[in-house]
Amino acid sequence: MKRIKEYKKLFNVEKEIDLKTLKKSYRNLVKEWHPDKFQEGDVQKEEAEIKSRQIIDGYHFLVSIAPETKASNLEEYAITTSQSGIADYQHKGMLLEISFLDGTTYEYFGVPKTVYIKMMNSDKLYRFAKRNIFNSYLYRKSKKTLQEV
């Protein structure tokens, strides 16, 4: 959740993420912080390189959790969460990462440790996740895919 707040602040996004507004803000920030604007050896050039990477990461992250993106990927998400079992999962802070048997991985934001512990202790892991996690928390498809062994 902290990462979401930081990126929203960077792009000056108040509530819902609108892709058109986000893209405009992204372009303006890239113009402002592009490393090529600064001379070689300039202290600001190093800062611009770091800031531009942060802008690019933030943009891709916010696009992945935008309502428009989620709506366009809803069918794929529904198939994965209803037909594919859970292959692996891990909890870091308030982030729950679930890898499915079809090879996709989703990140769920704001999942408290208490819910994670209940999920781990559940005798029917998939059923618990389906009822309490899949449609209850903000999620995004992770770039990470499950490796075949």
Beta strands, then each sheet from edge to edge (+ up, - down):
strand 1: 86-92
strand 2: 95-100
strand 3: 105-109
strand 4: 138-141
sheet 1: 1+ 2- 3+ 4-
end
